[in-house]
C-alpha cells in the first residue's frame, strides 16, 4: 500500500510541478506582451493555488486520501477543534517550548533588518520579526524589543531610548533567499555597541534624504518613534510605536518577490511552509 501511495504522490506531484512551471512561463510572456493586469492576476492566483496544492501533497497531509479511492476519502481541509482538542497551560512551559508553540500558531512572520543610530553616530542593524501594523491612517507600526539571549539590552532599544527628538528607525524588508538569511545571521551576532552591523552583511547603504536604504532589501520603510511602552506582566520587552513617513520599493516590479520569513523559533525560509529551503540560525 505504501509503494502505491508513493507512486500516486510522485505522479501527481510531477504533474502539479509542471503546471506551476507552465504558469510561471505564461505569466512572464503576458508581462512581456503587456497583457491586462486582470488576466495576469488570474494566472498568478492559479499559480499560487497550484503551488499550495503541491506543497500539501508533498507534506504528506493528503496521504489518507491517496490510500482510498472512495469519495469519502477526498480531503476536506485540515482537522478542526470539533474533532477533539487538547489544552496546554502556557505558564507551565519553558521559554523555548512556549515560543515554538506560539510561533506555530501565529507564524510565519516576516523577518526585517531594523536600522537605528546611536548618539555617537554608530549605525546599528538588528533582525526583528515582531513588527506589526497598528493603524493605516495615521500609518502606525509597532515593534516589540526585549533583551538578547544573554540578557543584554539590545542596541536598537538603547538607541531608541537615548534619542532626544524621536529616533529615526528604518525597517528593511529582506528578499526570501539564502543571502538574506545569512545577513540576518550576521546581524544577530552579539558585537560591541561601537561596531556597526552594516560592516558585517552583504548589502550596503544607499544614502537617501529620508534615511539609509539597504541595497539588498526589496523595500524600506522610514519611521519616527512616537511612543515607547513597557509591556505588562513583568515582561522584559518594550513596545515601540512608530509613525511611518516614507516607503521605498522596487518600481514596476514584473513579478512578486518572496520575503524572508521565520517559520519556527530559529528557522528562516523563503516560503511560509519551508518547502523551498530552510536556514537554521546559529544563535
Secondary structure as GFF3:
##gff-version 3
##sequence-region A 1 283
A	DSSP	alpha_helix	2	33	.	.	.	ID=ss1
A	DSSP	alpha_helix	37	59	.	.	.	ID=ss2
A	DSSP	alpha_helix	63	66	.	.	.	ID=ss3
A	DSSP	three_ten_helix	71	73	.	.	.	ID=ss4
A	DSSP	three_ten_helix	81	83	.	.	.	ID=ss5
A	DSSP	three_ten_helix	90	92	.	.	.	ID=ss6
A	DSSP	alpha_helix	95	106	.	.	.	ID=ss7
A	DSSP	beta_strand	109	110	.	.	.	ID=ss8
A	DSSP	beta_strand	112	117	.	.	.	ID=ss9
A	DSSP	beta_strand	123	128	.	.	.	ID=ss10
A	DSSP	beta_strand	131	136	.	.	.	ID=ss11
A	DSSP	beta_strand	139	145	.	.	.	ID=ss12
A	DSSP	alpha_helix	155	162	.	.	.	ID=ss13
A	DSSP	beta_strand	168	174	.	.	.	ID=ss14
A	DSSP	alpha_helix	178	188	.	.	.	ID=ss15
A	DSSP	three_ten_helix	197	199	.	.	.	ID=ss16
A	DSSP	beta_strand	205	206	.	.	.	ID=ss17
A	DSSP	beta_strand	213	214	.	.	.	ID=ss18
A	DSSP	beta_strand	217	230	.	.	.	ID=ss19
A	DSSP	beta_strand	238	249	.	.	.	ID=ss20
A	DSSP	beta_strand	261	264	.	.	.	ID=ss21
A	DSSP	beta_strand	267	269	.	.	.	ID=ss22
A	DSSP	beta_strand	279	280	.	.	.	ID=ss23
###
